[in-house]
């Protein structure tokens, strides 16, 4: 079972979710990410967790291939860990939570475990997989070493 970590900042749900996934203290992630301001987007947690050896599989409520809203939604858990974006009273997609493989939701803003159906809506669900540390390759390619292309 993952440790349920509470957010220490008003908009620190992403910080807490990253701490839960990595199994590290909130303060460690908060130091890495800096002040949450009005909250971090999924781009931030994806980049942060990727740097720490995780990959993701996203599903949004709207399926852009079929052009339809997924039914049923939300989906049943399909991985050991998920980060989900929910409406916890501040609008659709305004809060990040961690869902475990049994459907238990660890909400950084709540003391007790929840379920996704406790929220007004779920904007996306992202399975989180440990794949190993990010490897930085130095291939001799100009973009790999200098950050600039050939001229």
N, C-alpha and C positions, 0 to 999 in steps of 0.2 A: 504494500500500500504506500502510495506517495504521501509525504508530509504535506498537510494543508497549511499553506503559508498565506498570511493576511497581508494586504497591501498597507504600507506605512504612509503613503501619500494619497491624497484625494483621487488623483488620476493615475495611480500606480498599479493598475490591474495587470498591464503587460509585464511590468517588472516582476510582480509576484508570480505570474504564470511562467515566466522564464526560470525563476528560482525553483518553482515546483518541478518543472521538466528536468532541469539540470541537477536537482537535489542539492542546491547550495543556498546559503542565506540570502534573504532579500537584499541586505546591505551590499553584498558582493555584486549583484546584478545592478543595483542602483548606482554603485560607483562606476561600473562599466558604461552604463547608458546615460548617466547624468540626470538632471531634473526632468520629470515627465511633462512639465508644462501643463497643457490641457489634454495630455495623454499621447501615447505612441500608437502608430498605425501598425497594420500587419506587416508592412515592409520592414519595420524596425525589428519586430520579434523574429521574423524569418531570417534576416541578415545576422542577427545576434546568435540565434540558435544554430544556424548553418556554420558559423565560425567555431561553434563548440561541438560539431559532429552530428548534427541532426538534419534530416530531410523531411519533406512534407508532401501530402496529397490533399488538395483542396477540393471541396464541393460547396458551391453556393446554392442558395434556395432556387435561384433561377438557372436553369440549364441552357446555356447559350447555344448548344448544338441542336437540341430539339426545339428551342424557342419556347419552352414551357416551364412553369413552376414545377419543381419536383414534388411528386406525390407518391409515397408519404414524405413528409418533411416535419421535423428533422429526421435524418437517417439514423438507423441503429449504429452503435459503435462498430467499427471495423478494424480498429487497431488498439494497442495497449493504452495509448495516450492520444488525446486530441486537444487542440485549442479551438474554442468556439467563440464566435462573436454574437453576443446576445443583447436584447433590450432589457436592461434592469431598471427601467423607469426613466431613462434619460434619452430615449430614442433608439431606433433600430441600429444595431451594430455598434453601440456605444460602450460596450463593456466586454472584456475578455475573461474567459473562464477555462479551466482545464476539465475535460471529461475523461474518465477512466474507462476501461474496456467493459465494465459492468454497467455503464451508464451513470455512475455516480459523478456528480459535478462538484469540483472544488472551486468555490467562488471566493476570490481574494477579498471581497467586501462582506462576506458572511461568515459566521462562526460554524454553522452546521452544513453538512453536505446537502446538495440539492439534486434536482433532475432538470433536464432541458425544458420539460413542459412546465416548469415553475416560472419561466420567463415569457414575456409578451411575444417575443419573436426571436428567431435565430437567423442571422444573416449568412454566416458560413460556418463550416466545420472543416477542420484541417487535422488529418492524422499526422502525428509526429513520430518519426522513426529515428532511432540512434543508428548512424551509419559509420561513425568513426570521425576522427579529427580532420579538419579541413587541411588539405595538402596544398602548399604553394609551390607551383612549378616554375623553374627558371629554365626556359627552353632556348634562350638566346634570341628569341623573337623580340623585336623592338618594343612591342606593347607589353610583353611580360616583364621587362626590366625597367624601362624608363617611363612608362605610362603615356608614351607618344608614339605615333605611327611613323613609318618611313616617309621621307619627303622626296 
